């Protein structure tokens, strides 16, 4: 996160000072999407003192941390704890990352998914039948149900498909 801040000067009518206007014409009523700002806090305070109004400080919103599902569960459980920092430190080695996620928010990383080719078979892919079993022999990925044809790294290990060719799927789910 950048430490640079932006400053604006607004008067009691909600109008903003135009720092770029060389004619010194004063405050302007702006759309809510517009705002005249400066990076100099001293300039903003000087205008507020001389022309009236108050300084408004804009701070960049901190970026959300990307967590695994397991880490996200720890942060969620910490919200229910009386002492969240203690909860996080007891349940994780990455305390700083999880505390940052607790304070600033987080997103959960999407696991990469792959179509797994059947060895020695042209255009043939594995498909999941249930949590413990998968089968081979499907000749068209287009005909496959995406959820059943795409495997995460942990599923590839679970089904013993580590030695098979993997084709990464750019999936939005």
C-alpha positions in Angstrom: 0.0 0.0 0.0 1.3 3.4 -0.9 1.8 5.8 2.0 1.1 8.8 -0.2 -2.2 10.6 0.6 -4.3 13.0 -1.3 -5.9 16.1 0.2 -8.9 18.1 -0.8 -10.5 21.2 0.7 -14.3 21.4 1.0 -16.4 24.2 2.3 -19.6 24.0 4.3 -21.7 23.9 1.0 -19.9 20.7 -0.1 -17.9 22.5 -2.9 -14.3 21.6 -3.5 -11.3 23.9 -4.0 -9.7 23.7 -7.5 -5.9 23.5 -6.9 -5.2 23.6 -10.6 -7.2 26.7 -11.5 -4.7 29.5 -12.0 -7.5 32.1 -12.0 -8.0 31.6 -8.2 -11.7 31.4 -8.8 -12.3 29.3 -5.6 -14.7 26.5 -4.8 -16.7 24.6 -7.3 -19.7 22.3 -7.1 -18.6 19.0 -8.5 -20.2 15.7 -9.3 -19.6 13.1 -6.7 -17.2 11.3 -9.0 -15.0 14.5 -9.4 -12.7 15.9 -6.8 -9.8 18.4 -6.9 -6.9 17.1 -4.9 -3.3 17.9 -4.0 -0.5 15.7 -2.5 0.6 18.6 -0.2 -1.1 18.6 3.2 0.5 22.1 3.8 -1.1 23.5 0.6 -4.5 22.1 1.6 -4.3 23.5 5.1 -3.3 26.9 3.8 -6.3 27.0 1.5 -8.6 25.9 4.3 -7.3 28.6 6.6 -7.3 31.4 4.0 -10.6 30.6 2.2 -12.5 28.6 4.7 -13.5 25.0 4.6 -11.8 21.9 5.9 -9.2 19.4 4.7 -10.4 16.0 3.6 -7.8 13.3 3.5 -8.0 10.4 1.0 -6.1 7.2 1.9 -5.6 4.3 -0.4 -7.6 1.3 0.6 -5.3 -1.6 1.7 -5.2 -4.5 -0.7 -6.9 -7.7 0.4 -4.7 -10.7 1.2 -5.0 -13.9 -0.8 -5.5 -16.9 1.5 -5.9 -20.7 1.1 -9.3 -22.2 2.1 -7.7 -23.4 5.4 -6.2 -20.0 6.2 -9.6 -18.4 5.5 -11.2 -20.7 7.9 -8.8 -19.7 10.7 -9.5 -16.0 10.0 -13.3 -16.6 10.0 -13.0 -18.6 13.3 -10.9 -15.8 14.8 -13.9 -13.4 14.2 -15.9 -15.6 16.7 -13.1 -15.6 19.3 -12.9 -13.3 22.2 -9.1 -12.8 21.6 -8.7 -13.0 17.8 -4.9 -12.4 17.7 -4.4 -15.2 20.2 -6.6 -17.5 18.2 -4.7 -16.9 15.0 -1.3 -17.3 16.7 -2.4 -20.7 18.2 -3.8 -22.0 14.9 -1.2 -20.8 12.4 2.5 -20.3 11.6 1.7 -17.3 9.3 0.5 -14.9 12.0 1.3 -11.7 10.2 -0.4 -12.7 7.0 -3.6 -13.9 8.8 -3.7 -10.8 11.1 -3.4 -8.6 7.9 -6.3 -10.6 6.4 -8.3 -10.2 9.6 -7.9 -6.4 9.6 -7.9 -5.6 5.9 -10.0 -8.4 4.4 -9.1 -11.3 2.2 -9.9 -13.3 -0.8 -9.7 -17.1 -1.1 -7.3 -18.3 -3.8 -8.8 -20.4 -6.5 -7.2 -23.8 -6.9 -5.9 -24.5 -10.4 -7.8 -27.2 -12.1 -6.6 -29.6 -14.8 -7.9 -32.0 -17.4 -5.9 -35.2 -17.0 -5.0 -37.1 -20.2 -5.1 -40.9 -20.2 -1.6 -42.2 -20.9 -1.1 -43.7 -24.4 -4.6 -42.8 -25.5 -5.2 -40.0 -28.0 -7.8 -37.5 -26.9 -8.9 -39.5 -23.9 -9.3 -38.0 -20.4 -10.1 -39.1 -16.9 -13.5 -38.3 -15.3 -14.5 -38.5 -11.7 -17.3 -40.9 -10.8 -17.3 -40.2 -7.0 -14.9 -39.1 -4.3 -13.0 -42.4 -4.4 -13.1 -43.4 -8.0 -12.4 -42.0 -11.5 -12.6 -43.6 -15.0 -10.8 -43.1 -18.3 -11.8 -43.2 -21.9 -13.8 -40.0 -22.7 -12.8 -38.8 -26.1 -14.1 -35.2 -26.0 -13.6 -32.7 -23.2 -16.5 -30.7 -24.6 -18.8 -33.6 -23.9 -17.6 -33.9 -20.3 -19.3 -32.2 -17.3 -16.7 -29.6 -16.2 -16.9 -30.4 -12.5 -16.3 -34.1 -13.2 -13.5 -33.6 -15.7 -11.4 -31.1 -13.9 -9.0 -32.2 -11.2 -7.2 -30.1 -8.5 -3.6 -31.0 -7.5 -4.9 -32.7 -4.4 -7.4 -34.8 -6.4 -4.7 -35.8 -8.9 -2.7 -37.1 -6.0 -5.7 -38.8 -4.4 -6.6 -40.7 -7.6 -2.9 -41.5 -8.3 -2.7 -39.6 -11.6 0.6 -37.8 -10.9 2.3 -39.4 -13.9 -0.3 -38.4 -16.4 -0.2 -35.3 -18.6 -2.1 -32.4 -17.2 -3.8 -29.7 -19.2 -4.5 -26.5 -17.2 -8.1 -25.3 -17.4 -8.7 -21.5 -17.1 -11.9 -21.9 -15.1 -14.0 -19.2 -13.5 -15.7 -21.4 -10.9 
